[in-house]
Structures are given as structure tokens and as C-alpha cells.
């Protein structure tokens, strides 16, 4: 009798463990789906009615800030605007005026203006529905990605897309929405740099004419020791101010993304 009871006591824990661990494989696929939504739900503070606590909000914000510069450079109009402004400064013969901080700040806020319609669509289709609980985090990320994808595909040349698609050996895409980010991102950056250099070339022409005229006049007067840059710089600034160059340039850059 004692040996039978001892055997039963040894068997009970193993039987209970088998019952506890048995259904786990059947629940695993359901547990994997929506993992991101459950992760956000688990880290939400219970005392704040389901919203994230302040410390967790700061943690998420700091994590997003680490990849924010890359997103701004690779997925917005920032690159084109900054390259054009840098070429303009070089064409006018100015070394550090406007300084780099001013050019970066101007490029950033002009990019926010250009990206305004896209950001409004992201807010309407992703951020607001997610904040109200209508969609999950995965659906919000996908909806926001579609809006940026649509903006980038409009600014990308077909030749650049075809080049990177051939390099990746991918089949022909049925529609523009099927282009993956692995091909769209390098094609978009290549198109932006090409467009920026084309605009920069057009900016260089009037200032180059002024340099040639000033150099010819100095050579005819025998003033070969005087640097043409010193004489042509005031005329370049005067021309740029008279034609209201900053307003024309900002308006042309914004219209180039239409």
C-alpha cells in the first residue's frame, strides 16, 4: 500500500506538468499574431487607464529619435533642398554665409512644408485611428508606410527604379505600389541627387556669366593681379537681391515636388 501511494505521488506532478504544457503548441500561432499590439498593451501603465507611462513614452521617443535623421534624409525632400542650397552658396562664391546651421534649418522647415500633405495623410490614416483604438500598431505602421511610399514613388524616375530592380534581379512589378522599399529607397535618393544637381546647374549659369564678364573687364584693364572673385561677389549679391532670389528659389523648390 505504501509503495503504491508513493508511486502515485511521483506520477501526479508529471501528469499535471503534461496537462499544463500540453496545449501550448496549439496556442503558439495565435500568440505570435499581433505580437506588437500585445507588447504595447503590456507596457501600458495600468494606473493611467491603459496609456503609456511617462518614462516609457520617453523611452520610445528616444528610440525613434535615433533613426529619425536617416528617415528624414532617405524618405523626404530634405536631401534635394539641402544640396541645392549648398550649390547656391558655392555658385555665389560665399564660403560660410549662410552658415551650415542656417542651411540645415531652412532645409528642414522647407521640407516640413513640402511634406505637409503627406504628413496630414499619415495622421488621418495611421496616427488618429491608432490613438482611438480603431487599428493596431502593425496596421498603423503599414498605413503610414503606404503614404510615404506614394510620395517617394512620385519623385523617383523610372530609369532609376529599373536599374536597381535589374541589379536585384526582381521580376517586373505590376503597379507602383508593389515596389519594395529595398529598391525604392536607393532609387529615390539617386533621383533626388540627380534633380538637385540639375537645379544647381541652372543656378550656376547666371553667376558664371558675371564671373566671365568681370574677368574679361579686368584683363582688358590690365588688372591681372586683382582677383575676379572680389569684384564679382558684390555684383552677384546685387543680382540675387534684385530678382528676389530667395523667394524664387524657395518657391521653385517647393513647386518641383508637385
PAMARKE-483033 format. One line per 2 residues: number of its first residue (from 1); their letters; for each residue x, y, z of C-alpha. Coordinates in steps of 0.2 Angstrom, whole numbers. Each point is the difference from the previous one (the first is absolute). Layout:
<kegus>
NUM = a = X Y Z ~ ...
</kegus>
This chain:
<kegus>
1 = xx = 0 0 0 ~ 14 12 5
3 = xx = 9 -4 -16 ~ -15 3 -11
5 = xx = -4 17 8 ~ 18 5 -2
7 = xx = -1 -5 -19 ~ -16 11 -1
9 = xx = 8 15 8 ~ 15 -1 -12
11 = xx = -12 -2 -15 ~ -11 15 5
13 = xx = 12 14 -4 ~ 5 -7 -17
15 = xx = -18 -2 -5 ~ -4 18 6
17 = xx = 15 7 -9 ~ -5 -9 -16
19 = xx = -18 7 1 ~ 7 17 3
21 = xx = 12 0 -14 ~ -10 -10 -12
23 = xx = -11 14 -8 ~ 15 12 -3
25 = xx = 4 -5 -18 ~ -18 2 -5
27 = xx = 0 18 7 ~ 17 5 -7
29 = xx = -6 6 -18 ~ -14 11 9
31 = xx = 13 7 12 ~ 12 5 -14
33 = xx = -13 10 -10 ~ -2 18 6
35 = xx = 16 -2 11 ~ 3 19 -2
37 = xx = -17 5 5 ~ 1 -11 16
39 = xx = 17 7 4 ~ -7 18 0
41 = xx = -14 -6 10 ~ 11 -9 13
43 = xx = 11 15 2 ~ -14 12 3
45 = xx = -2 6 17 ~ -15 -7 9
47 = xx = -3 15 11 ~ -1 12 -14
49 = xx = -15 -8 -8 ~ 10 -10 -13
51 = xx = 11 14 -6 ~ 19 -1 0
53 = xx = 9 7 15 ~ 11 15 -1
55 = xx = 16 -10 1 ~ -5 -12 -13
57 = xx = -6 14 -12 ~ 18 8 2
59 = xx = 8 -17 -3 ~ -10 -2 -16
61 = xx = 3 18 -6 ~ 19 -2 3
63 = xx = 0 -16 -10 ~ -9 8 -15
65 = xx = 12 15 1 ~ 15 -11 -4
67 = xx = -7 -5 -17 ~ -9 17 -4
69 = xx = 15 8 -9 ~ 1 -15 -12
71 = xx = -18 1 -3 ~ 0 18 -4
73 = xx = 15 -2 -12 ~ -6 -15 -9
75 = xx = -19 2 -1 ~ -3 19 -1
77 = xx = 4 15 -10 ~ 14 5 12
79 = xx = 14 -6 -11 ~ -5 9 -16
81 = xx = -3 17 9 ~ 17 -1 10
83 = xx = 10 -5 -15 ~ -7 15 -11
85 = xx = 3 12 14 ~ 18 -6 2
87 = xx = 3 2 -19 ~ -8 18 1
89 = xx = 12 5 13 ~ 15 -7 -10
91 = xx = -6 8 -16 ~ -1 18 8
93 = xx = 18 -3 6 ~ -5 1 19
95 = xx = 10 -11 12 ~ -10 0 16
97 = xx = -15 11 -3 ~ -13 -6 3
99 = xx = 8 -11 13 ~ -4 -19 -1
101 = xx = -12 1 15 ~ -10 13 -9
103 = xx = -1 -11 -16 ~ -4 -16 10
105 = xx = -14 9 9 ~ -7 8 -15
107 = xx = 0 -17 -9 ~ -8 -8 14
109 = xx = -15 12 2 ~ -2 1 -19
111 = xx = -1 -19 0 ~ -13 0 13
113 = xx = -10 12 -11 ~ 2 -11 -15
115 = xx = -4 -16 9 ~ -15 8 8
117 = xx = -13 -8 -11 ~ 8 -17 3
119 = xx = 1 2 19 ~ -18 5 0
121 = xx = -4 -16 -9 ~ 10 -10 13
123 = xx = -8 8 14 ~ -18 -3 -7
125 = xx = 3 -18 -5 ~ 13 -6 13
127 = xx = 2 10 15 ~ -18 6 4
129 = xx = -7 -18 -2 ~ 13 -8 10
131 = xx = -2 13 14 ~ -19 -3 1
133 = xx = 3 -19 0 ~ -8 -3 -17
135 = xx = 16 -9 -7 ~ 15 -8 7
137 = xx = 18 5 0 ~ 4 -11 -15
139 = xx = -14 7 -10 ~ 5 18 5
141 = xx = 18 -3 -6 ~ -6 -8 -16
143 = xx = -12 14 -4 ~ 13 14 4
145 = xx = 13 -10 -11 ~ -12 0 -15
147 = xx = -2 19 1 ~ 19 3 0
149 = xx = 2 -13 -14 ~ -13 9 -11
151 = xx = 10 16 2 ~ 17 -8 -3
153 = xx = -6 -9 -16 ~ -7 16 -7
155 = xx = 18 8 1 ~ 10 -15 -6
157 = xx = 4 -2 -19 ~ -4 -16 -8
159 = xx = 17 -2 -7 ~ 7 0 18
161 = xx = -13 -13 6 ~ 4 -11 -15
163 = xx = 18 1 3 ~ -1 -6 18
165 = xx = -13 -13 -4 ~ 11 -7 -13
167 = xx = 15 0 12 ~ -11 -9 13
169 = xx = -7 -12 -14 ~ -18 3 5
171 = xx = -14 -4 -12 ~ -10 15 -8
173 = xx = -12 8 12 ~ -18 1 -5
175 = xx = -3 17 9 ~ 10 13 9
177 = xx = -7 -5 17 ~ 9 -17 -2
179 = xx = 17 7 0 ~ 9 -5 16
181 = xx = 9 13 11 ~ 16 -10 -3
183 = xx = 0 6 -18 ~ -10 16 2
185 = xx = 12 8 13 ~ 16 0 -11
187 = xx = -10 5 -15 ~ -8 14 9
189 = xx = 16 7 7 ~ 9 -2 -18
191 = xx = -15 10 -8 ~ 1 14 13
193 = xx = 19 2 -2 ~ -2 1 -19
195 = xx = -14 13 1 ~ 9 10 13
197 = xx = 16 1 -11 ~ -11 5 -15
199 = xx = -8 14 10 ~ 18 5 6
201 = xx = 6 1 -18 ~ -13 12 -5
203 = xx = 4 11 16 ~ 19 0 -5
205 = xx = -3 7 -18 ~ -4 18 5
207 = xx = 14 1 12 ~ 12 -7 -12
209 = xx = -5 13 -13 ~ 4 14 13
211 = xx = 17 -9 4 ~ 5 0 -18
213 = xx = -5 18 -3 ~ 9 6 15
215 = xx = 16 -10 -5 ~ -1 7 -18
217 = xx = -1 18 6 ~ 14 -2 12
219 = xx = 11 -8 -13 ~ -4 14 -12
221 = xx = 5 13 13 ~ 16 -9 4
223 = xx = -5 -4 18 ~ 6 -18 -1
225 = xx = 6 0 18 ~ -18 4 7
227 = xx = -10 -15 4 ~ -16 -1 -11
229 = xx = -10 -7 15 ~ 2 15 11
231 = xx = -7 11 -14 ~ -14 -12 -6
233 = xx = -6 -4 18 ~ -9 17 2
235 = xx = -8 -2 -17 ~ -6 -17 4
237 = xx = -8 5 16 ~ -8 15 -8
239 = xx = -8 -11 -14 ~ -6 -12 12
241 = xx = -8 13 11 ~ -8 9 -15
243 = xx = -9 -15 -7 ~ -6 -5 18
245 = xx = 11 -16 -2 ~ -5 -8 17
247 = xx = -19 1 -3 ~ 3 -7 -18
249 = xx = 11 -14 6 ~ -11 -5 14
251 = xx = -16 0 -11 ~ 9 -9 -14
253 = xx = 6 -14 12 ~ -17 -2 7
255 = xx = -8 0 -17 ~ 12 -14 -6
257 = xx = -9 -12 11 ~ -17 3 -7
</kegus>
